[in-house]
Amino acid sequence: MVQRAAASAMVKILVIDDDPIIRLILQNTLQSQNYQVQVAQNGEDGVQIAKQWQPALVICDWLMPGIDGLEVCRRIKAEPALSTLFFILLSSRSDLNDRVTGLDTGADDFLTKPIESVELLARVRAGLRLYQSAQDLQQLAQDLQLQKQRLEAELLEAAEYVTSLLPQPLTGSIRSEALFVPSKQLGGDFFDYYWLDPDYLTFYLLDVSGHGLGAALLSVSIQNLLRSQSLPGVNFYRPEDVLRGLNEVFQMSEQNPRYFSLWYGIYNRAQQRLSYSSAGHPPAVLFSAGDPMPQMQILRTRGAPIGMLSEAKYSSAQCQISLPSTLFIFSDGAYDLQSSVKVTWGLDRLIQLLMQYYIDDRPLTALLPEIQALTCTETFEDDLSVLQLQFVAQNASTVVVK
């Protein structure tokens, strides 16, 4: 009983009525239950007190000089801080149409005059229960919004971290340019390139399944393992051997359960030969000079995504690189888009666009706004990654990225 009285004492109730006798009766009845009570003798005063005091419940007469109870209800409920309070309308009217009018205005309940104290207190208790439920829901919504903001901040921080790990551009006889756009949920795309020795350049692009921090952290773990060449028993000059080693280490049953696709290439600069292997990844596209149109090669090998099948087999293929040539490697986020309009967009359309970029020698930075314009897509559900490597004259100097 003591706890109940203390809880009641914290509840604020505002009584608005132009009749001093009714105000006194309501005030005494409510205070007898340890509610905090304030009174107002007209609608204007009632609205001002409600704004300043912010009660949990308002009991207001319908018919008053000045603004009536309906207008008081409209003004109070229009205040964001007061929108969830419980509003009881007092009236001698019992007609159904009057009740409908009151409810449509925003009133939550009615009390018919003359007022019975037992009914009054029962309706007040019921109203306060509904008010508390509304407050709890509002607090839950605020908590969820705060958690959402924190998660978005963490995802942004993670995206910045992943971006900071991407390699610096290559210059000289092999030049690189990249487009990396993390999705709003943060995916698992990652690319890297580095020299195994002065003649062999290795490069790859991977895409971890799923979204969030788990996918991003797994992509970073894979990068660390490849950079340090820590895969046991793997010949890092053989792409198919690298994929085999990764598949043995990163089985999805041990990665909660994540797998990843990968396109992996090794370029022999002295022999101008590219060896490559892919694991469930979109093909790379190689463009070289031709007359009248550029020559195009689609580069892919058969193989399941890394981690999906423990006994998966991987093979490699080779091609000669004529100079100059341009290689594009990308994730499916560059063409598998949820467009807001009905457009024909997919792998073939992306390849056509990349060919045009090759012909016009346009910078890769212009690709993002063009994809956004063509698909009417501003934000992406998946990471969008495109890596461009240009192979030019052998006598050009090369900056080695380690």
N, C-alpha and C positions, 0 to 999 in steps of 0.2 A: 504493500500500500504506500509506503514511503517513496519507493522508486517511482510508482505511478504518479504520485502527487508532484514529485520533482520534475517528471517529464512533462506533465500538464503545465507547470509553472513556466516552462520555456516556450510554450506555444502562444503565439500572438494572434488575437482575434480583434477585428475592427467591426464596430457596430455603427451603421449609418441610418439615422431615422430622425425625422423632424418632430416627432412626438416625444416630449421629455419623459413621459410616464413609461413608454415602451423602451426607451433607451435605458432607463434606470432598472426596469425589470430584467432586461437582457443582460445588462452589466452585472447585476447582483447574482443572477443565475449562473453565469459563466465563471465569475470570480469564485463562487462557492466550490467550483471544481478545480480551482487553482490555475485557471487560464489567465494570461496577461490580456487585459482588455483596454482598448481605447474607444472613445465614442466621438461621433461627428454629427452635427445637427442638420447638415445639408450635404448635397452631393458634391459641391465644389470643395468644401473642406475635407470631405471623405476621400476624394481623389488625391488631394495634396498629402494628407496623412498617410495614405496607402503608399505613395511614392517614397516618402521619407522613412516610414516605419517598417514597410515590407512585411505585412502580416501573412500568416499561413492561410487564414480564412476570413472572409468578409460576409457579414450579414447586413443586407441593405433593403430598405423599404422601396417598393416600386413607385408609389405616388408621393412625390415631394415637390415643393416649390423650387423653381430654378430648374436644374437638370434632374430628370427622374432616374429611377433605378436602372433602367435599361441603358441610358447614356453613361451612367457611372460604370456599369459593367463593361461597356465598350472601351471606355478610356483606360480603365485599370487593366483589362486583359490585353490591350494594345502595348502595354509596357513589357518588354522582354523579361525583365526581372520579376514581373508579377503574373506572367502568363499561365503559370501552373498553380496559382493559388485557387482555393475552392470558394466559389461564390454562391451564396444562398440568397435568393430573392424573397422578400416578405411581401405578401399581398393578401387582400381580402377577396381577390378574384380567384375563382375556382374553375372558370371556363377552360376547356381543353385548348381552344385556340390561343388563349392568353399564355398558357404554359408552353405551347409550341413557339410562340413569339419570343418568350424569355429564353428558351433553350437555344433558339437560333441566334440570339444576341450573344450568347456565351455563358449564361448562367448555368450552374451545375446542379442546382436543386432548388426546391420551393418549400416555403413554410406558409401555411394559411393562417391568417388571423381569425379568431383569437389564438394566441400561441400557448401550446401545452408544453410545460417545462420538460417533461419526460421525453416528448417527441423532439424538442429542440436539442437536448443533449445527445440523443441517439443520432440525429442527423449530423450534428457537429462531429461526433466521434467517427461516423462513417466518412464524412468529408475529409477529416484529417488523415484517415487511413489512405484515402485515395491521393491526397496531397503528398503524403510521405512516399507513396509508391512512385508518383511522378518525380519527386525529388531524387529518389534512388536511381530511376532511369536516367534522369538528367546527369547525375554524377557518373553513372556508368558510361554514358555517351562521352562525357568529358575525359574520363580515364582512357577510354578507347582511342579518342582523338589524340591524347597525349602520347599513348603508346605508339600510335601510327606515326606521329611526328618524330618520335625517337627512333623508330625503325627506319624511317626514310632518311634520317640523319646518319644512321649507321651504314645504310646501304650506299649513301653518297660518299661517306668516308671510305668505305671498302672499294667503291668504284675508283676513287682518286688514288687509292693505294695500288690497285691493279694497274691503272694507267701509268703510275710512276715506275712500274717494273718493265714496261714495254721498252724495247731497244731503241737507241738513237738511230736516225736515218743513215743508211749507207750512201756513200758518194764515190765517184770515180767510175770504173768500168762496170760496176754493178751498183745501181742506184735503187733506193727503196722509198716508197711513200705508203702511208697507211691511213685508213679510216677506221676509227674504233669508237662506236657509240654504245655505251652501256644502256641497257633497257631500264625502265623505271623500277623494275623488280631486281635488277642486277642478275645477269646470267653468268655463264661460265666460259665465254669466249676468251681466247688468249692466242697471241702469236709471238714468235721470237725468231731470231737468226743470229748466227755467230760462226766464226771460222774454226773448223776442226784443225786445220793447219793452213799455211799460206795459199794452198791451191784448192782446198775443199771448203765450200760454204754450205752450212746446213740451215734449213728454214722450215717452219711448219706453222700451221694454224689449227687449233683444236676448239671443240665446242662441247662443254660438259652438259649433261642432261639436267633439266630442272633450273631453278632460279634461287637467288638468295645467297647468303654468306657461304653456305656449304659448297655450292657450285663454284663460287669464286675462289675459295680457299683450296679446293681440289685442283683447280687450274694452276694456281701458284705452286702447289706441291709438285705437279708434273713438270713445271718449268725448272724448279730447283733440281729435280732428279736428272733432267736432260742436260742442263747446263753443267752439272758436276760430273756427268757421264758415270753415274753411280748404279746403273742397271747391271746386275751380275751376269757375266757370260755373254754380253752383247757387243757385237762389232758395230760401232757407231758410224761406219762408212757404208753400211748396208741398211737401207730404209726398212726392208721387211724384217730384219733382225731387231731393229729398234721397236717396231710395232709388236713383235712377239714378246720381247722383254717387258714392255708396258702392260700387255695383256696378262702376263703372269703376275705382275705386282698389283695391278689395279682391278681385280675382280669385283664386280658390282655387289656381290654378297658381303663384301667387307667395306663398301663405300656408301652405305645407308640409303638405298642401294643405287648408286650413280654409275653411269657409264659415260663414255665420251667418244665423239667422232674426231678423226684426225687426218689431215693431209700433210705428208712429210716428204721433203725433198732434199737432195744433196747435189750440189753443182760442182763439177770439176772444171775449174777455170782454164786450166791448161789445155784440156781436150774439148772444151765447150760441150760437155755432156751432162745431161740432167738425169739422175736416177730418182725415182719417186715411188711412194706406196701410200695407199689410202685405206682408212678403216671407217666405212659407213659415212664418209664425208662427201659433200658436193665436189664435183670435179674442179680441178684448176683449168684455166684457159690460157693458152699460149698463142700470142699473135706475133707474126713476123711479116716482113715486107713481101709484097706480091704485086702482080700486074694483071688486071687493074685493081683488084681488091686484095686486102691483106690475107695471108694464109692463117688459118686457125686450126689449132689442135686441142682436142678435149682430152685432158690427162686425168685418168683415174684407173684404179685397180680394184678388183673385188676383195671384199673383206668385211667382216662384221665389226661393229663399233667395239672399241677397247673395253673389256670388262664384261661384255654381254655373254660370251661363250668361252668357257675355259679352254676348249680344244680348238679355238679358231685358228685358221691357217692364213698367212699373209704372203703376198707375192709382190715383186717390184717390177717396174718397167723402166725403160730408158728412151731418151730421145736426144737428138743433136740440137743444139741451140745455134741458129744462124744469127749473125749480128747485123743490125740491131734487132732485138726481140723484146717483147714485154709479156710478163707472166702475171696473171691475176689469180689469187687464192682468196676464197671468201667462205663465210659461214652461211647457213640457210636463212639466217636472219636478214640477209640482204635481198631475198626474193620471196620468202614465205611470210607475207605480211597480211595483217588484218586491215584491209582497206575500208575507208568509210564510204566509198563509191564502188560501183560495179565496173572494174577495169580488168583488162587481161594483163596480169602481172605474174611472173614466175621466173623460173631459171632461164628459159629461152629469151624472154624479154630482157632480163638482166645482161645476158651475154651479148645481145644486140647493142645494148647501151654501152657496155664496156668496149666493144669493137669501135663504136663511134668515138669514144674517148681516146682510144689508141690512134685512130685516123687523125683526129683533130689535135692530138698531143695536149689534151686538156689536163689540168691538175686534178688529182683525186679528191681534193677538198670540195670541189664543185658537185661531187656525186650525191652527197647527202641531200642538199636542197632540191636537187632534181628528182630523186626518188620520192621525197616528201610531196613534191608538186604533182608528180605523175600518179601517185597512189592516194593523194589527199590524206596522208598519214603524218601527224605531227610527232607523236610519241610511239615507241616501239615496245611490243610485248616481249621481244627477245633481243639479245645483243645483235648489233649490226657491225660486222667486221669485214674489211677488204684490205688485203695486202697486195701491193704492186711492186714487182721487181723488174727493172729495166736492165737488159744486158747490152752493153754498147762496146765500142772499140777496145781491143785488148791493150792498146798503148796508153789508155787513160789511166791516171793514177787511181788507186783504190784505198779508201780509208777502212781499216780493218776494225770491225766491232767485235769485242770479246765478251 
